[in-house]
Amino acid sequence: MATELIRRGGWTDLVFCGIATESCVLKSAADAFEHDYAPWIVTDACASDAGPDVHYAGLVVACRLTGTGQLVTSDHMIGQLTAYAGAPVLE
């Protein structure tokens, strides 16, 4: 039920980070994009257990699927979250 939580919360943007940039992170972000959410991939908060080349390959594919602007750094994301610090959150 993550989908229900997302819908109930009225979220439009989803932030992705994790291990396996080229598979789990990529697939989740692509699915979000296909369901009309704005996926944000935090590039320096992702990695691949297959090494940095595979990580970067996953980012290249993600860029092609979701757009260049959807790949951000943790500093950028923290800045965005700070800007929304006063916004209500789902409890």
N, CA, C and O atoms as a MOPAC input file, in Angstrom:
PM7 MOZYME 1SCF
protein

 N      0.54600 1    -1.05700 1     0.00000 1
 C      0.00000 1     0.00000 1     0.00000 1
 C      0.68900 1     1.33300 1     0.00000 1
 O      0.13500 1     2.34300 1     0.43300 1
 N      1.88400 1     1.32200 1    -0.48400 1
 C      2.56900 1     2.59600 1    -0.67800 1
 C      1.81100 1     3.45700 1    -1.65800 1
 O      1.76000 1     4.67700 1    -1.50300 1
 N      1.21200 1     2.83400 1    -2.67700 1
 C      0.44900 1     3.59300 1    -3.65800 1
 C     -0.69900 1     4.32500 1    -2.98700 1
 O     -0.96000 1     5.48700 1    -3.29900 1
 N     -1.38200 1     3.66500 1    -2.07800 1
 C     -2.49300 1     4.29400 1    -1.36900 1
 C     -2.00100 1     5.44800 1    -0.50900 1
 O     -2.64200 1     6.49900 1    -0.45800 1
 N     -0.88000 1     5.26800 1     0.16100 1
 C     -0.29300 1     6.32500 1     0.97800 1
 C      0.06100 1     7.53300 1     0.11500 1
 O     -0.18700 1     8.67400 1     0.50400 1
 N      0.63500 1     7.28000 1    -1.04600 1
 C      1.00400 1     8.36100 1    -1.95700 1
 C     -0.23400 1     9.10700 1    -2.42300 1
 O     -0.26100 1    10.33800 1    -2.40700 1
 N     -1.24700 1     8.38400 1    -2.83300 1
 C     -2.49300 1     9.01800 1    -3.28800 1
 C     -3.16500 1     9.80300 1    -2.17400 1
 O     -3.57400 1    10.94900 1    -2.36400 1
 N     -3.27500 1     9.18000 1    -1.02000 1
 C     -3.93800 1     9.82400 1     0.12300 1
 C     -3.21000 1    11.08600 1     0.54100 1
 O     -3.83700 1    12.06700 1     0.94000 1
 N     -1.89300 1    11.06300 1     0.45100 1
 C     -1.10000 1    12.22700 1     0.82700 1
 C     -1.11600 1    13.33100 1    -0.21000 1
 O     -0.68900 1    14.45200 1     0.06700 1
 N     -1.61000 1    13.02200 1    -1.41500 1
 C     -1.63800 1    14.01700 1    -2.46400 1
 C     -0.25400 1    14.35700 1    -2.99900 1
 O     -0.03700 1    15.43600 1    -3.55200 1
 N      0.66900 1    13.43700 1    -2.83100 1
 C      2.03900 1    13.69400 1    -3.26000 1
 C      2.13200 1    13.69300 1    -4.77800 1
 O      1.46200 1    12.90800 1    -5.44900 1
 N      2.95100 1    14.56000 1    -5.30600 1
 C      3.18700 1    14.62100 1    -6.74600 1
 C      4.64000 1    14.32400 1    -7.07200 1
 O      4.95600 1    13.96300 1    -8.20600 1
 N      5.52300 1    14.46900 1    -6.10600 1
 C      6.95000 1    14.26400 1    -6.28900 1
 C      7.42300 1    13.14300 1    -5.36200 1
 O      7.01700 1    13.06900 1    -4.20200 1
 N      8.28400 1    12.27400 1    -5.89000 1
 C      8.82500 1    11.17700 1    -5.10100 1
 C     10.34300 1    11.19300 1    -5.22200 1
 O     10.88100 1    11.37600 1    -6.31400 1
 N     11.02500 1    11.00300 1    -4.11200 1
 C     12.48300 1    11.06000 1    -4.05800 1
 C     13.01900 1     9.63400 1    -3.92800 1
 O     12.56300 1     8.85700 1    -3.08900 1
 N     14.00000 1     9.30600 1    -4.77800 1
 C     14.56700 1     7.96300 1    -4.80000 1
 C     16.06100 1     7.99200 1    -4.51800 1
 O     16.79200 1     8.83300 1    -5.04300 1
 N     16.49900 1     7.06500 1    -3.68600 1
 C     17.91700 1     6.83800 1    -3.44300 1
 C     18.04100 1     5.39100 1    -2.97200 1
 O     17.06200 1     4.78500 1    -2.53800 1
 N     19.23900 1     4.85000 1    -3.06100 1
 C     19.42800 1     3.48800 1    -2.60000 1
 C     20.52900 1     2.77300 1    -3.34000 1
 O     21.26300 1     3.35500 1    -4.13800 1
 N     20.62100 1     1.49200 1    -3.04900 1
 C     21.62700 1     0.64700 1    -3.68500 1
 C     20.97300 1    -0.00700 1    -4.89900 1
 O     19.78300 1    -0.32100 1    -4.88200 1
 N     21.74200 1    -0.20300 1    -5.92200 1
 C     21.29100 1    -0.77200 1    -7.19900 1
 C     20.62800 1     0.29900 1    -8.05100 1
 O     19.47300 1     0.16900 1    -8.45800 1
 N     21.38400 1     1.35800 1    -8.31200 1
 C     20.92800 1     2.44400 1    -9.16500 1
 C     20.36800 1     1.90600 1   -10.47000 1
 O     19.32900 1     2.36500 1   -10.94500 1
 N     21.06100 1     0.93100 1   -11.04800 1
 C     20.72900 1     0.41900 1   -12.37200 1
 C     19.50700 1    -0.48300 1   -12.39600 1
 O     19.02200 1    -0.82800 1   -13.47400 1
 N     18.99500 1    -0.87400 1   -11.22900 1
 C     17.82400 1    -1.75200 1   -11.22200 1
 C     16.72300 1    -1.19600 1   -10.32400 1
 O     15.76900 1    -0.60500 1   -10.82900 1
 N     16.82700 1    -1.36500 1    -9.03300 1
 C     15.74200 1    -0.97700 1    -8.12600 1
 C     15.41500 1     0.51300 1    -8.18600 1
 O     14.25100 1     0.89300 1    -8.31200 1
 N     16.43300 1     1.34500 1    -8.09700 1
 C     16.20500 1     2.79600 1    -8.12300 1
 C     15.65100 1     3.20300 1    -9.48400 1
 O     14.67300 1     3.94600 1    -9.56200 1
 N     16.26800 1     2.72300 1   -10.54600 1
 C     15.84300 1     3.04600 1   -11.90200 1
 C     14.40700 1     2.60000 1   -12.15500 1
 O     13.59900 1     3.37300 1   -12.67000 1
 N     14.08900 1     1.37500 1   -11.80300 1
 C     12.73900 1     0.84000 1   -12.03700 1
 C     11.69500 1     1.61200 1   -11.24700 1
 O     10.62900 1     1.92700 1   -11.77600 1
 N     11.98400 1     1.91900 1   -10.00000 1
 C     11.03100 1     2.66400 1    -9.17400 1
 C     10.79100 1     4.05900 1    -9.73200 1
 O      9.64900 1     4.51600 1    -9.79500 1
 N     11.85900 1     4.73800 1   -10.13500 1
 C     11.72100 1     6.08600 1   -10.69100 1
 C     10.96800 1     6.04900 1   -12.01900 1
 O     10.12100 1     6.90600 1   -12.27500 1
 N     11.27000 1     5.06600 1   -12.86200 1
 C     10.57200 1     4.94600 1   -14.14600 1
 C      9.09000 1     4.65600 1   -13.92700 1
 O      8.24300 1     5.22300 1   -14.61600 1
 N      8.76900 1     3.78300 1   -12.98100 1
 C      7.36300 1     3.49500 1   -12.66600 1
 C      6.64600 1     4.75400 1   -12.18000 1
 O      5.51600 1     5.02600 1   -12.58600 1
 N      7.30100 1     5.51000 1   -11.31900 1
 C      6.70000 1     6.75000 1   -10.81500 1
 C      6.42100 1     7.70400 1   -11.96900 1
 O      5.34100 1     8.28900 1   -12.04800 1
 N      7.38500 1     7.86000 1   -12.85500 1
 C      7.23300 1     8.73300 1   -14.02100 1
 C      6.05800 1     8.29000 1   -14.88300 1
 O      5.26600 1     9.12100 1   -15.32700 1
 N      5.94000 1     6.99300 1   -15.12200 1
 C      4.86000 1     6.45900 1   -15.94600 1
 C      3.49200 1     6.61900 1   -15.29900 1
 O      2.47000 1     6.56600 1   -15.98300 1
 N      3.46900 1     6.81500 1   -13.97200 1
 C      2.20400 1     7.04100 1   -13.27000 1
 C      1.99200 1     8.52300 1   -12.95000 1
 O      1.23500 1     8.87200 1   -12.04400 1
 N      2.66700 1     9.37700 1   -13.70200 1
 C      2.49700 1    10.83500 1   -13.62300 1
 C      2.98900 1    11.47300 1   -12.33000 1
 O      2.50000 1    12.53200 1   -11.93400 1
 N      3.94800 1    10.83900 1   -11.67200 1
 C      4.62500 1    11.46500 1   -10.54200 1
 C      5.94400 1    12.03200 1   -11.03800 1
 O      6.46300 1    11.59900 1   -12.06700 1
 N      6.48200 1    12.98900 1   -10.31700 1
 C      7.78800 1    13.54500 1   -10.64100 1
 C      8.83000 1    12.81100 1    -9.80800 1
 O      8.93800 1    13.04600 1    -8.60400 1
 N      9.60200 1    11.92100 1   -10.43700 1
 C     10.62800 1    11.20000 1    -9.68400 1
 C     11.91800 1    12.01000 1    -9.60800 1
 O     12.37700 1    12.55300 1   -10.61300 1
 N     12.48900 1    12.08900 1    -8.43400 1
 C     13.77300 1    12.75800 1    -8.22000 1
 C     14.75600 1    11.70800 1    -7.76900 1
 O     14.54100 1    11.06300 1    -6.74400 1
 N     15.83500 1    11.52000 1    -8.51200 1
 C     16.86200 1    10.55800 1    -8.14500 1
 C     18.02900 1    11.33500 1    -7.55400 1
 O     18.62500 1    12.18200 1    -8.21800 1
 N     18.34700 1    11.03800 1    -6.29800 1
 C     19.44000 1    11.71800 1    -5.59800 1
 C     20.72500 1    10.95000 1    -5.94100 1
 O     21.02000 1     9.90900 1    -5.35300 1
 N     21.46500 1    11.47900 1    -6.88500 1
 C     22.58500 1    10.74700 1    -7.49000 1
 C     23.68000 1    10.37400 1    -6.51000 1
 O     24.26200 1     9.29500 1    -6.61700 1
 N     23.97100 1    11.24800 1    -5.55600 1
 C     25.04200 1    10.94000 1    -4.60500 1
 C     24.53800 1    10.17200 1    -3.38700 1
 O     25.27800 1     9.97700 1    -2.42300 1
 N     23.29200 1     9.74200 1    -3.43100 1
 C     22.72800 1     8.89200 1    -2.38800 1
 C     22.32900 1     7.53800 1    -2.99600 1
 O     21.52900 1     6.79800 1    -2.42400 1
 N     22.89900 1     7.23700 1    -4.15500 1
 C     22.67600 1     5.96700 1    -4.84000 1
 C     24.03100 1     5.33400 1    -5.13000 1
 O     25.05800 1     6.01100 1    -5.15300 1
 N     24.01200 1     4.05000 1    -5.34700 1
 C     25.23700 1     3.32800 1    -5.69400 1
 C     24.84000 1     2.01300 1    -6.34000 1
 O     23.65800 1     1.68300 1    -6.43700 1
 N     25.83400 1     1.27700 1    -6.77500 1
 C     25.60200 1    -0.05500 1    -7.31800 1
 C     26.61900 1    -1.01100 1    -6.72400 1
 O     27.80700 1    -0.69800 1    -6.64300 1
 N     26.15100 1    -2.17000 1    -6.31100 1
 C     27.08500 1    -3.16300 1    -5.80500 1
 C     27.92900 1    -3.75200 1    -6.93900 1
 O     28.87500 1    -4.50000 1    -6.69300 1
 N     27.57900 1    -3.41000 1    -8.18000 1
 C     28.35600 1    -3.85400 1    -9.33700 1
 C     29.43500 1    -2.83900 1    -9.71700 1
 O     30.15800 1    -3.04300 1   -10.69100 1
 N     29.54700 1    -1.75600 1    -8.96000 1
 C     30.60400 1    -0.78200 1    -9.19800 1
 C     30.11900 1     0.54100 1    -9.76400 1
 O     28.97000 1     0.66500 1   -10.18800 1
 N     31.00500 1     1.52700 1    -9.76800 1
 C     30.63200 1     2.87400 1   -10.19800 1
 C     30.23000 1     2.96400 1   -11.66800 1
 O     29.37500 1     3.77900 1   -12.01500 1
 N     30.81900 1     2.15200 1   -12.53700 1
 C     30.43700 1     2.21400 1   -13.94900 1
 C     28.97600 1     1.81900 1   -14.14800 1
 O     28.26700 1     2.41700 1   -14.95700 1
 N     28.54200 1     0.82400 1   -13.41400 1
 C     27.15000 1     0.37700 1   -13.51400 1
 C     26.22300 1     1.42700 1   -12.89300 1
 O     25.13400 1     1.67600 1   -13.40800 1
 N     26.65200 1     2.03400 1   -11.79900 1
 C     25.89600 1     3.13500 1   -11.18700 1
 C     25.68000 1     4.24900 1   -12.20400 1
 O     24.55500 1     4.70900 1   -12.40000 1
 N     26.76400 1     4.68000 1   -12.84900 1
 C     26.65700 1     5.76400 1   -13.83700 1
 C     25.81800 1     5.34800 1   -15.03600 1
 O     25.08900 1     6.17300 1   -15.58700 1
 N     25.90100 1     4.10400 1   -15.45000 1
 C     25.05800 1     3.61500 1   -16.54000 1
 C     23.58100 1     3.70600 1   -16.15500 1
 O     22.74500 1     4.09100 1   -16.97200 1
 N     23.26700 1     3.35400 1   -14.91800 1
 C     21.88900 1     3.47600 1   -14.43600 1
 C     21.40600 1     4.91700 1   -14.46100 1
 O     20.24900 1     5.18700 1   -14.78400 1
 N     22.29700 1     5.84200 1   -14.12000 1
 C     21.92800 1     7.26400 1   -14.15300 1
 C     21.69800 1     7.74900 1   -15.58200 1
 O     20.80900 1     8.56400 1   -15.82900 1
 N     22.50200 1     7.24500 1   -16.52500 1
 C     22.31200 1     7.61600 1   -17.93200 1
 C     20.93800 1     7.15400 1   -18.41600 1
 O     20.22100 1     7.90800 1   -19.07300 1
 N     20.57800 1     5.92700 1   -18.09300 1
 C     19.27600 1     5.40500 1   -18.50100 1
 C     18.16000 1     6.18700 1   -17.80800 1
 O     17.15800 1     6.52100 1   -18.44000 1
 N     18.32100 1     6.47700 1   -16.53200 1
 C     17.30600 1     7.25000 1   -15.79600 1
 C     17.11400 1     8.62400 1   -16.42700 1
 O     15.99100 1     9.11200 1   -16.55200 1
 N     18.20900 1     9.22900 1   -16.81600 1
 C     18.15900 1    10.53400 1   -17.47000 1
 C     17.34300 1    10.45200 1   -18.75600 1
 O     16.54800 1    11.34500 1   -19.04800 1
 N     17.53700 1     9.39200 1   -19.51600 1
 C     16.80300 1     9.20900 1   -20.77000 1
 C     15.32100 1     8.95400 1   -20.52500 1
 O     14.48000 1     9.39600 1   -21.30700 1
 N     14.99300 1     8.24300 1   -19.44400 1
 C     13.60000 1     7.88700 1   -19.17000 1
 C     12.81000 1     8.99800 1   -18.49200 1
 O     11.62400 1     9.17600 1   -18.77000 1
 N     13.45900 1     9.74500 1   -17.60400 1
 C     12.71400 1    10.71400 1   -16.79400 1
 C     13.10800 1    12.15700 1   -17.05300 1
 O     12.36600 1    13.06900 1   -16.68900 1
 N     14.25500 1    12.38700 1   -17.67200 1
 C     14.71300 1    13.73900 1   -17.95900 1
 C     15.90500 1    14.12500 1   -17.10400 1
 O     16.03800 1    13.70200 1   -15.95600 1
 N     16.76600 1    14.94000 1   -17.69400 1
 C     17.99500 1    15.36900 1   -17.02400 1
 C     17.71700 1    16.06800 1   -15.70700 1
 O     18.43400 1    15.86200 1   -14.72800 1
 N     16.68800 1    16.88800 1   -15.67600 1
 C     16.38600 1    17.66600 1   -14.48300 1
 C     15.94600 1    16.84800 1   -13.28800 1
 O     15.87000 1    17.37100 1   -12.17600 1
 N     15.65500 1    15.58100 1   -13.49400 1
 C     15.17600 1    14.73400 1   -12.39900 1
 C     16.31700 1    14.11600 1   -11.61000 1
 O     16.08000 1    13.47600 1   -10.58500 1
 N     17.54100 1    14.29400 1   -12.06300 1
 C     18.70800 1    13.79700 1   -11.33900 1
 C     19.29500 1    14.95700 1   -10.55100 1
 O     19.70700 1    15.96300 1   -11.12800 1
 N     19.33200 1    14.81500 1    -9.23700 1
 C     19.76800 1    15.90000 1    -8.36200 1
 C     20.76600 1    15.36900 1    -7.33200 1
 O     20.92500 1    14.16000 1    -7.16100 1
 N     21.42300 1    16.29000 1    -6.65900 1
 C     22.34200 1    15.91300 1    -5.58500 1
 C     21.62700 1    16.01700 1    -4.23800 1
 O     20.53800 1    16.58400 1    -4.13700 1
 N     22.25100 1    15.46800 1    -3.22400 1
 C     21.66000 1    15.55900 1    -1.88200 1
 C     21.61400 1    17.01600 1    -1.41300 1
 O     20.66400 1    17.40700 1    -0.73600 1
 N     22.61600 1    17.82100 1    -1.75600 1
 C     22.59000 1    19.23900 1    -1.38100 1
 C     21.39200 1    19.94300 1    -1.99700 1
 O     20.71800 1    20.72900 1    -1.33100 1
 N     21.12600 1    19.66300 1    -3.26200 1
 C     19.96200 1    20.26900 1    -3.92100 1
 C     18.66700 1    19.84000 1    -3.22100 1
 O     17.79300 1    20.66600 1    -2.95600 1
 N     18.55600 1    18.54900 1    -2.92600 1
 C     17.33300 1    18.03300 1    -2.30900 1
 C     17.13800 1    18.61100 1    -0.91000 1
 O     16.01500 1    18.94200 1    -0.53000 1
 N     18.20900 1    18.73300 1    -0.14800 1
 C     18.11100 1    19.32300 1     1.19000 1
 C     17.64900 1    20.77200 1     1.08600 1
 O     16.84100 1    21.23000 1     1.89400 1
 N     18.15900 1    21.48800 1     0.09300 1
 C     17.71800 1    22.86300 1    -0.12300 1
 C     16.23600 1    22.93600 1    -0.44500 1
 O     15.53400 1    23.82100 1     0.04300 1
 N     15.76000 1    22.01000 1    -1.26400 1
 C     14.33700 1    21.98300 1    -1.60200 1
 C     13.48200 1    21.65000 1    -0.38800 1
 O     12.43500 1    22.26200 1    -0.17700 1
 N     13.91800 1    20.69500 1     0.39700 1
 C     13.16200 1    20.32400 1     1.60100 1
 C     13.14900 1    21.45600 1     2.62000 1
 O     12.14300 1    21.68100 1     3.29400 1
 N     14.25200 1    22.15800 1     2.72900 1
 C     14.33300 1    23.29200 1     3.64600 1
 C     13.33700 1    24.37400 1     3.24200 1
 O     12.72000 1    25.00600 1     4.10000 1
 N     13.18100 1    24.58500 1     1.94500 1
 C     12.24100 1    25.58700 1     1.44400 1
 C     10.80100 1    25.23800 1     1.81200 1
 O      9.96400 1    26.12600 1     1.97100 1
 N     10.51700 1    23.94400 1     1.94600 1
 C      9.16600 1    23.49400 1     2.28500 1
 C      9.01900 1    23.12600 1     3.75600 1
 O      8.05500 1    22.45700 1     4.12800 1
 N      9.93400 1    23.54100 1     4.57800 1
 C      9.94800 1    23.14600 1     5.99200 1
 C      8.64800 1    23.46400 1     6.70900 1
 O      8.28200 1    22.76500 1     7.65400 1
 N      7.94700 1    24.49600 1     6.28200 1
 C      6.70000 1    24.86200 1     6.94500 1
 C      5.48200 1    24.18800 1     6.36500 1
 O      4.37700 1    24.38100 1     6.87200 1
 N      5.64700 1    23.40300 1     5.31800 1
 C      4.51200 1    22.75000 1     4.67700 1
 C      3.98300 1    21.61500 1     5.53800 1
 O      4.75100 1    20.97600 1     6.25700 1
 N      2.68200 1    21.35700 1     5.47600 1
 C      2.11600 1    20.26200 1     6.26200 1
 C      2.60100 1    18.91300 1     5.75800 1
 O      2.87500 1    18.75000 1     4.56900 1
 N      2.70800 1    17.94900 1     6.65900 1
 C      3.10100 1    16.59200 1     6.30500 1
 C      1.99700 1    15.62400 1     6.66800 1
 O      1.18700 1    15.88300 1     7.55800 1
 N      1.97700 1    14.51700 1     5.97400 1
 C      1.00500 1    13.46900 1     6.25900 1
 C      1.39200 1    12.75900 1     7.54600 1
 O      2.55200 1    12.38800 1     7.72300 1
 N      0.44600 1    12.57000 1     8.43400 1
 C      0.73500 1    11.86300 1     9.68500 1
 C     -0.05900 1    10.59100 1     9.76700 1
 O      0.05000 1     9.85700 1    10.75000 1

